[in-house]
Amino acid sequence: MNKLTARFVETKKEPGKYYDLHGLFLRIYSSGSKNWVQRLTIKGKRHDLGLGNANVKSLAQARSEAFNNLRDCKEGRNPLRERQQQNKILTFKEAALEVIEINRPNWSNDKHAAQWRATFTTYAFPIIGDLKIDEIDTTHMLDVLKPIWLEKAVTASRVRQRMSAVFAWSIAKRWRTDNPADSVASALPKQSSKVKPRKSLDYREVQNFIQTVQNSDTMMSIKLALEFTILTATRPSEAREAKWSEIKESTWIVPSERMKERVEHRVPLSARCLEILAEAKTISDGSDNIFPGGKAGRAVTETAVRKSLKRMDFDLHVHGFRTSFRTWTQEKTSYVREVAEMALAHKLKDKAEAAYARSDLFEQRKSLMEDWARYVSTDEAKIISLRG
């Protein structure tokens, strides 16, 4: 029944069409190239479906594929449409970059997109980046995660979560029916449940830190940004990227898009904070950034601050000063918990409590932030009165 033979396919040189079974034929071009083609009738219309290079795909392989296509047609499926859909499926790298762009408007800071891209580039792309998103299984996930699962537990967990988001998106696109990043955890050893807190300074050491920074040869913009971050108890990125347009007299209004909880945050500015702003005016680059960086029109970067701390031999995270502030409020003042938490722009965990808590306790926070600034800025602050 077989019209063609492997020998015929290998040796035949003359251009033309040479028919086999199931609508399959060998097409030889005048250039000498040979291709497998299958002629199918799909919904009453004739289609020629390319099946690949005959020098790469054997007669047996082409014949088997042609038989399956013919069977699919008889069972009501459309192999041509399935082929078209398959060609649309992205590689993991393409899909990951697409997911990053989709989520970019929802992130409060561009650094999130950079972090996603960096983790994928370092850990995932070298192993699964060029694979079609529907070809990846748990074995590939193990190849990505196993080398870092225990040694870099936090990073590994983030890589898995970010890969999971990419696969969830591919499921929505109907390119997959499962999420291999979710199911792989059971095949990996249990990670330590201990979470390392960000390195911080004891609140009693903050004054000395500020004085050390002020006496260093660090760029003035970084000096001011660090002290402003400490005195306002805000997150580092919120302070570094502060804008002149956000300052309203003695209040700093951080817009919702730059806040972690996506809620506008009013920060009462202490007398020392206002002095810092006056000093910052003298180094302004003409942009809206209060603390200009090395590049025109750009704010001080996290990298620049980190390098400055390293040069001064400080092994800590700037975010850790929020811990210093919170501990100080507990041990040295009688301010109620809600005032301190509101100063940190923390969201109330109790939904019922949050529903009734309409005030941001701004007036009480004025006193709190003034006391904190005085404590870390002057010696007399070390005998601060406990104001409630």
Legacy VTK file of the C-alpha trace (Angstrom):
# vtk DataFile Version 3.0
C-alpha trace
ASCII
DATASET POLYDATA
POINTS 388 float
0.000 0.000 0.000
2.942 2.358 0.533
3.516 4.346 -2.626
6.830 5.902 -1.608
9.901 4.334 -0.061
12.622 5.799 2.119
15.131 5.058 -0.641
13.003 6.918 -3.201
12.768 9.987 -0.937
16.518 9.981 -0.374
17.594 9.555 -3.994
14.913 11.295 -6.065
16.241 14.545 -7.579
13.781 15.575 -10.302
11.463 18.457 -9.316
7.814 17.519 -8.934
5.117 16.147 -6.610
5.288 12.501 -5.568
2.205 11.179 -3.788
2.024 8.789 -0.853
-0.873 7.912 1.497
-3.407 10.041 3.431
-3.013 13.018 1.067
0.725 13.147 1.771
3.114 14.003 -1.012
6.784 14.821 -1.436
7.467 18.116 -3.182
10.910 18.520 -4.758
11.878 22.010 -5.905
14.246 22.963 -8.695
16.656 24.194 -5.999
16.901 20.601 -4.749
15.067 21.170 -1.453
12.472 18.578 -0.451
9.363 19.199 1.653
6.503 17.108 2.976
3.030 18.495 2.209
-0.400 17.090 3.032
-3.543 17.949 1.103
-6.612 17.979 3.316
-10.247 18.922 2.854
-11.439 20.889 5.883
-15.081 21.972 5.957
-15.342 21.546 2.208
-12.238 23.555 1.394
-8.929 22.161 0.189
-5.816 23.090 2.162
-2.161 22.202 1.744
-0.485 21.701 5.131
3.311 21.805 5.293
4.784 18.982 7.397
8.452 19.884 7.282
11.748 19.291 5.504
12.075 15.791 4.030
15.811 15.797 4.770
14.992 16.151 8.477
11.682 14.326 8.842
11.599 10.721 7.656
8.920 9.175 5.469
7.630 7.158 8.441
7.330 10.281 10.604
5.601 12.290 7.869
3.236 9.395 7.136
2.315 9.029 10.816
1.645 12.767 11.157
-0.447 12.748 7.981
-2.514 9.822 9.293
-3.192 11.673 12.571
-4.211 14.835 10.732
-6.586 12.905 8.505
-8.112 11.168 11.521
-8.580 14.517 13.285
-10.407 15.902 10.247
-12.782 12.939 10.195
-13.460 13.425 13.927
-14.371 17.082 13.433
-11.135 18.704 14.549
-9.203 21.215 12.490
-5.460 20.459 12.381
-4.803 23.668 10.449
-6.375 25.846 13.161
-4.565 23.877 15.853
-1.311 24.482 13.996
-2.071 28.190 13.809
-2.874 28.293 17.523
0.346 26.436 18.298
2.351 28.985 16.331
0.839 31.784 18.437
2.024 30.297 21.714
4.835 32.341 23.196
8.065 31.128 24.729
8.392 31.506 28.494
10.638 34.536 28.025
8.162 36.237 25.698
5.277 35.431 28.045
7.176 36.642 31.125
8.036 39.981 29.514
4.401 40.343 28.444
3.195 39.705 32.013
5.649 42.305 33.353
4.273 44.933 30.972
0.677 44.027 31.852
1.373 44.450 35.572
3.562 47.556 35.311
0.628 50.038 35.737
-0.393 48.255 38.959
3.028 48.544 40.605
3.800 51.597 42.723
7.419 51.700 41.588
9.311 50.869 38.390
11.787 48.885 40.473
9.239 46.045 40.715
9.376 45.525 36.954
13.176 45.637 37.114
13.211 43.081 39.939
10.917 40.697 38.044
13.025 40.983 34.924
16.260 40.512 36.910
15.087 37.335 38.678
13.833 35.840 35.420
17.034 36.772 33.583
19.236 35.294 36.303
17.373 32.110 37.197
14.598 31.218 34.720
15.473 32.418 31.218
18.762 30.452 30.933
16.855 27.202 31.551
13.292 27.653 30.230
13.364 31.008 28.432
13.346 29.535 24.905
10.776 26.801 25.609
7.180 27.269 24.499
5.013 28.022 27.517
2.975 24.834 26.966
6.091 22.615 26.827
7.274 23.349 30.362
6.643 20.811 33.123
7.601 20.288 36.772
10.952 18.802 35.749
11.903 22.130 34.206
10.674 23.890 37.356
12.964 21.719 39.458
15.894 22.626 37.224
15.207 26.314 37.900
14.463 26.173 41.615
16.482 23.330 43.102
19.905 25.093 42.974
18.594 28.072 45.006
15.707 26.584 46.993
17.591 26.264 50.292
20.592 28.550 49.833
18.512 31.524 48.647
15.131 30.654 50.099
13.534 34.108 49.822
14.753 34.611 46.255
13.640 31.097 45.260
10.158 31.702 46.649
9.895 34.956 44.715
11.067 33.282 41.501
8.441 30.547 41.946
5.672 33.084 42.663
6.605 35.150 39.632
6.777 32.096 37.368
3.398 31.037 38.753
1.948 34.391 37.651
3.253 33.807 34.120
1.703 30.335 33.967
-1.597 31.628 35.405
-1.677 34.143 32.560
-0.956 31.379 30.031
-3.871 29.364 31.448
-6.143 32.355 30.864
-4.838 32.411 27.265
-5.801 28.698 27.002
-2.229 27.698 26.306
-2.077 25.532 29.415
-4.467 23.771 31.764
-2.110 23.485 34.757
0.419 25.573 36.688
3.703 23.658 37.131
5.134 26.373 39.402
2.419 25.654 41.978
2.727 21.882 41.928
6.539 21.780 42.121
6.725 22.792 45.807
5.808 19.266 46.956
8.891 17.919 45.167
11.274 20.305 46.932
12.612 20.123 50.521
10.933 22.217 53.192
12.404 25.678 53.553
13.175 27.231 56.906
10.174 29.121 58.272
12.421 31.714 59.892
12.173 35.094 58.176
15.224 37.279 58.606
14.141 40.802 59.576
15.683 43.778 57.825
18.853 44.888 59.564
18.164 47.932 61.703
19.762 50.108 64.379
18.724 50.299 68.002
16.805 53.554 68.374
19.461 54.731 70.877
22.058 54.574 68.074
20.102 56.541 65.465
21.379 59.943 66.631
24.980 58.795 66.274
24.177 57.402 62.794
22.781 60.732 61.625
25.812 62.611 62.965
28.186 60.151 61.276
26.419 60.617 57.945
26.423 64.398 58.288
30.176 64.398 58.989
30.989 62.105 56.059
31.926 63.074 52.498
28.724 61.518 51.178
26.813 63.499 48.542
24.643 66.150 50.205
21.486 64.888 48.503
22.001 61.441 50.054
22.710 62.919 53.496
19.484 64.896 53.427
17.438 62.030 51.977
18.613 59.630 54.688
17.786 61.996 57.537
14.436 62.908 55.971
13.597 59.190 55.651
14.435 58.589 59.313
12.545 61.611 60.659
9.379 60.894 58.656
9.470 57.104 59.351
8.455 56.533 55.734
9.582 53.813 53.375
12.916 54.584 51.653
11.504 54.870 48.135
8.726 57.207 49.292
11.264 59.606 50.826
13.954 59.368 48.125
11.404 60.136 45.418
9.660 62.946 47.323
8.544 65.872 45.125
8.382 69.583 45.831
4.831 69.570 44.521
3.883 67.179 47.355
4.891 69.672 50.093
2.005 71.772 51.397
3.396 74.187 54.023
4.428 71.899 56.923
2.748 68.778 55.526
4.084 66.263 53.013
1.290 64.564 51.055
2.514 61.312 49.489
0.163 60.407 46.593
-1.565 57.048 46.576
0.325 55.784 43.519
3.608 55.935 45.448
2.258 54.278 48.589
2.392 50.533 49.237
-1.283 50.397 50.243
-2.334 52.730 47.400
-3.775 55.225 49.895
-2.687 58.871 50.109
-0.562 59.493 53.211
-0.211 62.823 55.037
3.069 63.255 56.885
3.412 66.072 59.452
6.843 67.637 59.034
8.867 68.425 62.130
10.913 71.609 62.464
14.040 69.672 61.518
12.340 68.283 58.398
11.546 71.826 57.298
15.227 72.717 57.801
16.183 69.752 55.608
13.848 71.013 52.875
15.428 74.462 53.101
18.874 72.872 52.669
17.593 70.781 49.763
16.507 73.968 47.985
20.159 74.984 47.752
21.088 71.839 45.786
17.992 71.689 43.588
18.592 70.687 39.969
15.480 72.524 38.830
13.329 69.392 38.699
10.458 68.434 41.000
12.720 66.005 42.896
13.570 67.178 46.397
16.622 64.909 46.552
18.248 64.952 43.090
20.469 62.092 42.016
23.550 61.867 39.859
21.566 62.091 36.622
19.684 65.250 35.724
15.978 65.006 36.453
16.363 61.784 38.456
15.948 61.295 42.200
18.589 59.682 44.398
18.643 55.951 43.730
18.537 53.061 46.163
21.863 51.833 44.773
23.570 55.160 45.484
22.321 55.143 49.080
23.364 51.531 49.599
26.884 52.215 48.289
27.226 55.232 50.565
26.257 53.187 53.628
28.731 50.501 52.652
31.554 53.074 52.371
30.715 54.206 55.893
30.779 50.576 57.128
27.084 50.506 58.058
25.583 47.029 57.616
21.882 47.884 57.680
18.775 48.489 55.595
17.354 52.001 55.438
13.905 50.432 55.775
15.058 49.225 59.208
14.796 52.759 60.631
11.024 52.240 60.649
11.693 49.479 63.156
13.896 51.838 65.176
11.065 54.389 65.214
8.410 51.818 66.168
10.513 50.408 69.008
11.171 53.924 70.314
7.429 54.655 70.450
6.902 51.479 72.475
9.738 51.901 74.942
10.121 55.672 75.322
6.661 57.167 74.804
3.073 56.612 75.820
1.541 57.227 72.400
-1.167 54.668 71.672
-0.496 51.942 69.117
-2.873 53.390 66.511
-0.934 56.667 66.338
2.385 54.900 65.742
0.871 52.532 63.183
-0.753 55.439 61.347
2.617 57.209 61.267
4.047 54.139 59.528
1.087 54.105 57.094
0.262 50.566 58.154
-3.114 49.187 57.171
-5.341 48.020 60.012
-5.597 44.220 59.835
-8.956 44.077 61.582
-11.521 44.850 58.857
-14.204 45.853 61.337
-11.821 48.237 63.081
-10.654 49.642 59.738
-14.259 50.286 58.677
-14.772 52.663 61.610
-11.297 54.225 61.677
-11.894 57.256 59.456
-9.323 59.622 61.039
-5.628 59.565 60.201
-4.857 60.952 63.691
-2.919 63.767 62.079
-2.908 66.136 65.067
-1.553 63.453 67.389
1.046 62.472 64.816
2.315 66.061 64.692
3.435 65.754 68.302
4.800 62.242 67.770
6.990 63.193 64.794
8.275 66.328 66.539
9.251 64.245 69.577
10.987 61.675 67.354
12.944 64.369 65.498
13.996 65.949 68.780
15.033 62.568 70.196
17.377 61.693 67.304
18.634 65.238 66.753
19.475 66.654 70.180
20.977 65.470 73.417
18.148 66.930 75.470
15.757 64.625 73.627
17.167 61.716 75.598
15.028 62.912 78.533
11.957 63.338 76.364
8.633 63.701 78.176
6.113 60.908 77.713
3.342 62.707 75.907
0.113 60.818 75.242
LINES 1 389
388 0 1 2 3 4 5 6 7 8 9 10 11 12 13 14 15 16 17 18 19 20 21 22 23 24 25 26 27 28 29 30 31 32 33 34 35 36 37 38 39 40 41 42 43 44 45 46 47 48 49 50 51 52 53 54 55 56 57 58 59 60 61 62 63 64 65 66 67 68 69 70 71 72 73 74 75 76 77 78 79 80 81 82 83 84 85 86 87 88 89 90 91 92 93 94 95 96 97 98 99 100 101 102 103 104 105 106 107 108 109 110 111 112 113 114 115 116 117 118 119 120 121 122 123 124 125 126 127 128 129 130 131 132 133 134 135 136 137 138 139 140 141 142 143 144 145 146 147 148 149 150 151 152 153 154 155 156 157 158 159 160 161 162 163 164 165 166 167 168 169 170 171 172 173 174 175 176 177 178 179 180 181 182 183 184 185 186 187 188 189 190 191 192 193 194 195 196 197 198 199 200 201 202 203 204 205 206 207 208 209 210 211 212 213 214 215 216 217 218 219 220 221 222 223 224 225 226 227 228 229 230 231 232 233 234 235 236 237 238 239 240 241 242 243 244 245 246 247 248 249 250 251 252 253 254 255 256 257 258 259 260 261 262 263 264 265 266 267 268 269 270 271 272 273 274 275 276 277 278 279 280 281 282 283 284 285 286 287 288 289 290 291 292 293 294 295 296 297 298 299 300 301 302 303 304 305 306 307 308 309 310 311 312 313 314 315 316 317 318 319 320 321 322 323 324 325 326 327 328 329 330 331 332 333 334 335 336 337 338 339 340 341 342 343 344 345 346 347 348 349 350 351 352 353 354 355 356 357 358 359 360 361 362 363 364 365 366 367 368 369 370 371 372 373 374 375 376 377 378 379 380 381 382 383 384 385 386 387
